[in-house]
């Protein structure tokens, strides 16, 4: 059967664009459907822009494997395109003696995950690197860094176009149905609603992934995971950045904890925290500054009073709720939902930005091999 295009990717964030790039580079005519008026307007625009090392994730998990592989690919991509980034390194700190055992467990997991560039530091060694830091002990991840996520997505879009692909903005995904001979008929909404046939279909819609999957005829409802909205807010520091490296406390249940970063412009920020909300609420309550100050002073006792200002909020598409264990990424293929030529991505939160190129290559290879 002749198709009007080879691959349709639903979602124009970092992961959707990286996936489209992977298909386009293989010679497949590729179209990205993006509901917004520009790429990267969803969760990709409201994160920490951190390049993660891959320290924490369970052995053999998609998060562990794709973060480590994706980080290597990402640094090469950023360097090739001369995009803003800095391999500044990250310190994971134990601020109390009883936390050191957990720090050692993270180091063991990082070594199992083959992260590379890991060093165990005493408190004195950590303070020699960052004099204002309070730490009983620390881990140094030399491969961690920061990047400009929007410049990255713009470069992905450029590569997609360079390989003959297209990004359809203001074009929401309205549904799809499998065709008798294989492939899909995809319906789009918006001002120029239409139908188009495609051999491959990938759902990479972030917070909209569950809704998109439910719009595919025959997609088993019991295989669409519940969506939990994990809100994280950020506060910016008024004053000089105290550390040149990322600084992370020990992870909290369901997240990596409220951390410190200095962005590429030299601005210091703290966040995100984690609260579960009912929908896309991006307000930042200034009263949360007190909790942020308390957290930050565990590793930066010199934080001045009143120096944290409300910045922005993001929503993470979590597959777990309060008190539940944090699951792995889901890259659900035909073995899960029974529809050949389709992969649906669920729960692509951190380290999704770091892993994006590896996610894209994995999806493209799975469908086209």
Secondary structure, DSSP 8 states (H G I E B T S, - for coil): ---SEEEEEE--SHHHHHHHHHHHHTT--EEEE-SSSSTT-SGGGSS--EE----SS-TT-HHHHHHHHHHHHHHHHHHHTT--EE---EEEEE-SGGGHHHHHHHHHHHHHTT--SEEEEEHHHHHHHSTT---SEEEEETT-EEE-HHHHHHHHHHHHHHTT-EEETT--EEEEEE-TTSSEEEEE-STT-EEEEEEEEEE--GGGHHHHHHTBTT--GGGS---EEEEEEEEEESS--S-SSEEE---BTTB--SEEEE-TTS-EEEE---EEESS------GGGHHHHHHHHHHH-TT--TT-EEEEEEEEEEES--TTS-----EEE-HHHH--TTEEEEE---TTHHHHHHHHHHHHHHHHH-
